[in-house]
Amino acid sequence: MLWKRTSSITARQLQVFVLVAKGYKSIEIAETLQLSKHTVDNHRKNMLKKSGTSNSMELVLWAKRNGLLG
């Protein structure tokens, strides 16, 4: 999966997004990326804000609708 058009998404947010899209929970993402859950939650919150969505499902659907998933 690629976040193709949104340059404001950081490399770390992209890593988090890929795992969100795969259905990982924040704690699983934190363990996988060796981050704190708080950091993962902040990345998720920032991606939701940037995309104007309110939850992970909407974020993934938004990315798909906007051609941001490869």
C-alpha positions as CSV (number, residue, x, y, z in Angstrom):
1,M,0.0,0.0,0.0
2,L,1.2,3.5,-0.8
3,W,0.1,6.9,0.3
4,K,0.8,8.4,-3.0
5,R,-0.4,12.0,-3.0
6,T,-0.3,13.3,0.5
7,S,3.2,14.6,1.2
8,S,2.2,15.9,4.6
9,I,2.0,12.3,5.8
10,T,5.3,11.4,7.5
11,A,7.2,8.2,6.9
12,R,6.3,7.0,10.4
13,Q,2.6,7.8,9.8
14,L,2.7,5.8,6.6
15,Q,4.1,2.8,8.6
16,V,1.3,3.2,11.1
17,F,-1.3,3.6,8.4
18,V,-0.3,0.4,6.6
19,L,-0.8,-1.5,9.9
20,V,-4.1,0.2,10.6
21,A,-5.3,-0.8,7.1
22,K,-4.3,-4.4,7.9
23,G,-6.5,-4.2,11.0
24,Y,-3.9,-3.9,13.7
25,K,-4.8,-2.4,17.1
26,S,-2.7,0.4,18.5
27,I,-1.0,-1.8,21.0
28,E,-0.1,-4.3,18.2
29,I,1.3,-1.4,16.0
30,A,3.3,-0.1,19.0
31,E,4.9,-3.5,19.5
32,T,5.6,-4.1,15.8
33,L,7.2,-0.6,15.3
34,Q,8.7,-0.5,18.8
35,L,6.8,2.6,19.8
36,S,4.7,3.5,22.8
37,K,1.0,3.1,22.4
38,H,0.7,6.8,23.1
39,T,2.9,7.6,20.1
40,V,0.9,5.4,17.8
41,D,-2.4,7.0,19.1
42,N,-0.9,10.4,18.3
43,H,0.0,9.3,14.7
44,R,-3.5,7.9,14.2
45,K,-5.1,11.1,15.5
46,N,-2.9,13.3,13.2
47,M,-3.8,11.2,10.2
48,L,-7.5,11.4,11.0
49,K,-7.2,15.2,11.3
50,K,-5.2,15.5,8.0
51,S,-7.8,13.4,6.2
52,G,-10.9,14.9,7.9
53,T,-12.1,11.4,9.0
54,S,-13.2,10.3,12.4
55,N,-12.1,6.7,12.8
56,S,-9.8,4.1,11.3
57,M,-12.4,2.6,8.9
58,E,-13.2,6.0,7.5
59,L,-9.5,6.7,7.1
60,V,-8.9,3.6,5.1
61,L,-12.0,4.2,3.0
62,W,-10.9,7.8,2.4
63,A,-7.5,6.7,1.3
64,K,-9.1,4.2,-1.1
65,R,-11.6,6.7,-2.5
66,N,-8.8,9.2,-3.1
67,G,-6.6,6.7,-4.9
68,L,-4.0,6.7,-2.1
69,L,-3.9,2.9,-1.8
70,G,-1.9,0.9,-4.3
